[in-house]
Amino acid sequence: MNESRKPQNTSDLKGVEYYLKPSFLISTFVFIAGLTVNFFLYLDRDRTLNAIVDGVSLLLLFGIFLLLTTKKWNADRAVTAHVLVIAFNFCISILFETVRPTDESRLWILMTIAVSIVPVLFAGMTTQRRLPVVVALAIIVSYAVAAVILDDGALMSQIPTIALLLAAMAFGYSYILHICRMTERENIRMSEEQSRIVDYFYFTPRQWEKIREGRMSRLQLRAIMEKADERERTAIGLSTDEAEHDWEAAKRKLSHDWPKLTAADIELCELILRRYSADEIARIQGLAVQSVTSRRSRLRAKFGLKPGENLNSFLQMRTQ
């Protein structure tokens, strides 16, 4: 069909997935840079465990980046793994502050919590509905455990606020993006339905716009529908003629290969080929079922079929 007859999709929705890969790349470069700085800071402060965790996280983030760029993973899977690595790093970093606490521990924990908003938001962009909640819950629990172990009143007093903030972002942002995806799917479905309507009625883009805007008269619309009905009837007629041609060819082949077959035998063969049962053949020909069964037996004898050979399969094979 001519491309000009296809509907013009006026929707400019690109979907959440359109922004997923660019967001992932930006986040990857930012966190790789941040973790690299932290890695050397931890080494300088003689905090080997923190440095090891950051080093492992760096390798994992780089590996995820390679899997995406080599197209072995799609964007959704890469972002999911990306979020899990970052969340794991943040949780371990928060808990490590309780192993060797310093005067800066409270500041490091609060900074980590502030940055943890990013993986929570990223988790909401994936198709994994529970991921934002899991990430937010893991970070909240890590923060609460660290506050209790450090026995820091200031940190403990912020637990409800941080828990409420992260939970609200996890649920709210994920729900908003879920609504966006549902809206986009509905728009795509409507566009596909419009395409089918346009293809069926052979609307031009101009005619389709007139219909959508209510500017087409009833007479014009009726004329278009009458043409569509005429095309449909023609198509059905062609299909019927082709089918009848096939049956006629099958009957001619049977008559040629078995000249002793009568017209009644050929008619019975056609009904068998059309997969009618004995009861249906009896109703069509106005006979008793026993008579049809007897005629089938005589037909088998004329074809020389042995007991166990299927008459239907034999006719199908011989008329191909």
Helices and strands as residue ranges (DSSP letters): G 3-5, H 16-44, H 48-69, H 75-96, H 105-115, H 117-125, H 131-150, H 153-157, H 159-201, H 205-212, H 218-257, H 263-273, H 278-285, H 289-303, H 311-318
